Amino acid sequence: MILYPAIDIRDGKAVRLAQGDFAAETVYDADPLSAARGWVEGGARWLHVVDLDGARDGAPANLEHLERIVRELGVPVQFGGGLRSLESIEAALAAGAERVILGTAAYNDVDFLDDAIAKHGPRVTVSVDVRGGKVASAGWTQQTEMEAAAVIEHLQRRGVKRLVYSSIERDGMLTGPDLEEVTRVAEAVRGTFIYSGGIGTLEDLRALAALRQVNLTGVIVGKALYERRFGIAEARAALREDAAERKPKRKMAPWRRSRKDGEATGDAAAEPASG
């Protein structure tokens, strides 16, 4: 699994909210680039950046910070918050995002979701943010009656291959993940997903890795890193991230090689696993 250090941006600062509550905000760095640099210098290979102003107000408000992070640090970034039109998706990609994370509009506007997938397919992730088993939207400020399992099924029928699953009740609380919930999500997801919510210790990360769910490919961590509960290198080791990157390619059987020059035929040459 891949570690995704979180950088949530509000009013130009790197912050964390407790359970998505904008009134329960802690500012951890006056400059999001500074926070991002700390994670990358510690060994992070990806970053998870959320525009909280955009998520609440419906349009990206912090693309300049995304652009600075990508330009200065050169690591891939997945970016979400207020991406509710094709134009806003394209603006985020132009600012340097490797992936875009959709939320509210992916549930409410089928045509938008279909168009986003048709145009940007592999770079589109959809976030399923859950409170009490039901999905929340608009930066977690609005509670819907949509059941998480039904939303996941709907998104997959529309062609979504990658999800972020966030447990709002656990977000920013450092209480650990609900492993049974994660297992249920893994059983429902036919593509891949990244988990977010409640990570507080290295043991939490080890417990997620121990589930051995092949479609659980990453974990988003925020407050525990900011409060130095553990470091980037320790977290990556707990997730066995390096081991996954070093996993050797599957060997080809002799009969799968060309008799003429020994080149591989068919699909026998496999890419190493990423999660």
Secondary structure, 3 states (H helix, E strand, C coil): CEEEEEEEEECCEEEEEECCEEEEEEEEECCHHHHHHHHHHCCCCCEEEEEHHHHHHCCCCCHHHHHHHHHHHCCCEEEECCCCCHHHHHHHHHCCCCEEEECHHHHHCHHHHHHHHHHHHHHEEEEEEEECCEEEECCCCEEEEEEHHHHHHHHHHCCCCEEEEEEHHHCCCCCCCCHHHHHHHHHHCCCEEEEECCCCCHHHHHHHHHCCCCCEEEEEECHHHHCCCCCHHHHHHHCCHHHHHHCCCCCCCHHHECCCCCCECCCCCCCCCCC
